[in-house]
Each structure stands twice: as structure tokens, then as C-alpha cells.
């Protein structure tokens, strides 16, 4: 196994509590600090701009919402979060990262949500 499962060694925790905590992090920030989670979003934007401007370090990558080229079985044209490297202000999707069944399931669920949102947006335009 690789990634977060390898880091923490607790597959059950990653698949349950960890995901729930990540999904609810905005509300947790507001509850703990009485402030909006906007600073977290602002930091993420700053990190993205830094990586886009200066590039990712050799051997490193970041996650970024980019237009799919069909990688990882995500249909072409969908804007999706992929692992990318950045050089000369151009991103490239990292190929060949291992995905377990759980990750594939979550990616498919995210894709379905994105497609549903795109369909709803198209209906509003008509």
C-alpha cells in the first residue's frame, strides 16, 4: 500500500474517521476558532500559485484541478483533481500512481458528482 494508508498503517481509520474529518474540516475550523475557513482556502490558493509560478520540486507533485486527458479513467474534458508536476508554468498529470480499490471507488463517486453538477448547470443555461 502507498500514500496515507502506508503513512498511518490503519486502513479502517483512513476509510472512516479520516475521510469524515476531512469532509467536515470547514465546520470544525469555524467551531474551534469562531472564524471562517476562508484562510484555509486562501492558503491553498497561495500554495497553488507558488507551485504554478515556481514549479514543483524534482520528484515531487501536488494535486490540482485540471482538465482531464483521460488519465486514471476520468473522461477527457472533465475538470478533476489530479496529481501533477509543474515546470515552466505548465502542468503535467503524473502517470502510473497506484490506486487501491477504495481509491478507485472514491474517484468514481467524485466523477459521478461532477457529472451530475455539470448536467444541472447545463439545464440552468437552457
C-alpha positions as CSV (number, residue, x, y, z in Angstrom):
1,X,0.0,0.0,0.0
2,X,1.1,3.6,-0.6
3,X,0.0,7.1,0.4
4,X,-1.9,7.8,3.5
5,X,-2.6,4.2,4.3
6,X,1.1,3.4,4.4
7,X,1.8,6.5,6.4
8,X,-0.7,5.7,9.2
9,X,-0.9,2.0,8.8
10,X,-4.6,2.0,9.8
11,X,-6.7,1.3,6.7
12,X,-10.0,1.2,8.7
13,X,-9.3,4.6,10.3
14,X,-8.4,6.2,6.9
15,X,-11.6,4.8,5.3
16,X,-13.9,6.0,8.0
17,X,-12.8,8.7,10.6
18,X,-10.2,10.4,8.5
19,X,-12.5,10.9,5.5
20,X,-15.3,12.2,7.7
21,X,-12.9,14.7,9.4
22,X,-11.6,15.9,6.0
23,X,-15.2,16.4,4.7
24,X,-16.1,18.4,7.8
25,X,-12.9,20.4,8.2
26,X,-14.6,23.8,7.3
27,X,-17.2,23.4,10.0
28,X,-14.5,22.3,12.5
29,X,-12.4,25.4,11.8
30,X,-15.5,27.6,12.4
31,X,-16.4,25.8,15.6
32,X,-12.8,25.9,17.0
33,X,-11.8,29.4,16.0
34,X,-15.1,31.2,15.5
35,X,-13.8,32.2,12.2
36,X,-14.5,31.3,8.6
37,X,-12.4,28.6,6.9
38,X,-11.6,31.2,4.2
39,X,-8.0,31.4,5.4
40,X,-7.5,27.7,4.7
41,X,-8.9,28.3,1.2
42,X,-6.6,31.4,0.8
43,X,-3.6,29.4,1.9
44,X,-4.4,26.7,-0.6
45,X,-4.8,29.3,-3.4
46,X,-1.4,30.7,-2.4
47,X,0.2,27.3,-2.4
48,X,-1.2,26.6,-5.9
49,X,0.1,29.9,-7.2
50,X,3.5,29.3,-5.7
51,X,3.7,25.8,-7.4
52,X,2.4,27.2,-10.7
53,X,4.9,30.1,-10.7
54,X,8.0,28.3,-9.4
55,X,7.1,24.7,-10.3
56,X,7.1,21.6,-8.2
57,X,10.4,20.3,-6.7
58,X,12.1,17.5,-8.6
59,X,10.5,14.2,-7.7
60,X,7.6,15.9,-6.1
61,X,4.0,16.6,-7.2
62,X,0.9,18.3,-6.0
63,X,-2.8,17.9,-6.5
64,X,-4.6,20.4,-8.8
65,X,-7.9,20.7,-10.5
66,X,-7.0,20.4,-14.2
67,X,-8.7,19.3,-17.5
68,X,-8.6,15.6,-17.8
69,X,-6.8,14.0,-20.7
70,X,-8.3,10.6,-19.9
71,X,-5.8,9.7,-17.2
72,X,-6.9,7.5,-14.3
73,X,-10.1,6.6,-16.3
74,X,-11.5,10.1,-15.9
75,X,-13.2,11.1,-19.2
76,X,-11.4,13.8,-21.3
77,X,-12.6,17.3,-20.7
78,X,-13.7,16.9,-17.1
79,X,-12.0,19.3,-14.6
80,X,-10.8,16.9,-11.9
81,X,-8.1,17.0,-9.2
82,X,-5.1,15.1,-10.4
83,X,-1.6,14.6,-9.2
84,X,0.5,17.0,-11.3
85,X,4.1,18.2,-11.7
86,X,4.6,21.8,-12.8
87,X,7.6,23.0,-14.8
88,X,7.9,26.3,-16.8
89,X,4.4,27.2,-15.6
90,X,2.9,24.2,-17.3
91,X,1.3,21.3,-15.5
92,X,1.5,17.6,-16.4
93,X,-0.6,14.8,-14.9
94,X,1.6,12.3,-13.0
95,X,1.0,8.9,-14.6
96,X,1.1,5.4,-13.0
97,X,0.4,6.1,-9.4
98,X,-1.0,3.0,-7.7
99,X,-4.7,3.1,-6.7
100,X,-6.3,0.5,-4.4
101,X,-10.0,-0.5,-4.9
102,X,-11.1,2.0,-2.2
103,X,-9.4,4.9,-4.0
104,X,-10.9,3.9,-7.3
105,X,-14.4,3.7,-5.7
106,X,-14.0,7.2,-4.2
107,X,-12.7,8.6,-7.6
108,X,-15.7,7.2,-9.4
109,X,-18.1,8.7,-6.8
110,X,-16.4,12.1,-7.2
111,X,-16.7,11.8,-11.0
112,X,-20.4,11.0,-10.7
113,X,-20.9,14.1,-8.5
114,X,-19.0,16.3,-11.0
115,X,-21.0,14.9,-13.9
116,X,-24.3,15.5,-12.0
117,X,-23.3,19.1,-11.3
118,X,-22.3,19.7,-14.9
119,X,-25.7,18.3,-16.0
120,X,-27.5,20.6,-13.6
121,X,-25.5,23.6,-14.7
122,X,-26.4,22.8,-18.4
123,X,-30.1,22.6,-17.5
124,X,-29.9,26.1,-15.9
125,X,-28.4,27.6,-19.1
126,X,-31.3,26.3,-21.2
